[in-house]
Amino acid sequence: MFFWFLATGLSTVSAATPDDDALIIRVFEADPGQAPMLHLGLGSSTLEGGCTDDGTFPDTVADDGIFYCLMTIPQSSLSQDEWPLKITTRTRNGEDFSLGNFNYPGGAGPYFATVFFDDGSAGHQEVFSLGPSSTGPKSQAPPEFEEPLPVHEDTEPPEFEELQPVHVEMAPPQAQPPPQPPPPVAGEPKSSIPTKWILWSLIAFGLGWLVPGRKSSLPHTSKPVDGARLLRVPPIAGGGPVPCGSPVVISSTSPPVTVQTVMGELTVSRRIVLLSDEVPLGFTMAQDVFLVTDPDRHAVAALIRGLATDGGLPPVLMICGRHAAIDIGSASADPTLDLVDAVCSHTWVAWFLSESESVADGFLVWDHDHQAGWSAR
């Protein structure tokens, strides 16, 4: 039961039970500088989850360019004789790109899928080993044994007898193919309790990269160099939050006015992406300020990823209002909170709320008063 309670934190489903099962997706040809986000269509249901290449389960080799995603399939799909799966991802221009359509038999998993970002038709659902990853191409089937060449050995014939060739079949040594799971036996139960709990144990240890956290994984200092000392990033206005690391909530009596104050401090060293219904006026822009015109959470996340990887100054996302973001697909119960979780590993986020508004636990909250200044809770 301990592992089941851990598994309930998975971001890919709203509630996981021991009767749910695992889907492991291997991703080739994705941008190595940006962890891919996959969308799964299960009939009328949709799931969303991120992939990693950091060496945590089920990925075995960090930074090898091959990403792995671990998702849970609800029991409602597993109880069917066959369930379809459609895997897509969203491009930078906001369009959905199909990575393949698959059909799986109902019953116990785990299930496997391999997709390719450069060829949506090349995906397959063959079982693959979770041993050391291969950087091999799209064909993941074990190598076939080559037909050996016959070796003829001459022997001395007995007197008055005709010489007969002797054919000796010799094959070069070949690596053994990876072990494959045995086929199901008719009448055998669809799942066994020990195997099921072992699988959930592995999923529980992989929660470190599946559970969406609000602590940024980006490095916030450059590598040291000879003959120089790196200065720390100063706090906003000398006493406020430091514009890097984990996202923060900034509470004040007038969030739009506080937004304008913080923008005036940050525009010197950061590019600002502003998600707000109000356009601040009366401050000088030293760097570009991007006013979001499409508040869909996926569109804003794509904009942030593009700015974080284009080689320019680091972006910061400033959100004004508790429900500033929307979800066109209506798959998110809290689009603004899901947006913060999606981009906090790429950029610093400041979420401006009034004193009467609140968010879920896990955020560092700062109070700002235009006369008293900054204070952290």
Secondary structure, DSSP 8 states (H G I E B T S, - for coil): -HHHHHHTT-TTSS---TT-EEEEEEEES--TTS--EEEEEETTEEEEEE-B-SS-TT--STTSS-EEEEEEE-HHHHTSSEEEEEEEEE-TTS-EEEEEEEEEESSS--EEEEEETT-TT--B-----SSS-----S--S---------EEE-----TTS----EEE-----------------TTS-S--HHHHHHHHHHHHHTHHHHS--SS--S--S----TT--------GGGTS--SSSS-EEEEES-HHHHHHHHHHHHTTT-EEEEE-SS---S---SS-EEE-S--BHHHHHHHHHHHHTSSSS-EEEEEESTT--B-TT---SSHHHHHHHHHTTTSEEEEEEETT----TT-EEEEEETTTEEEE-
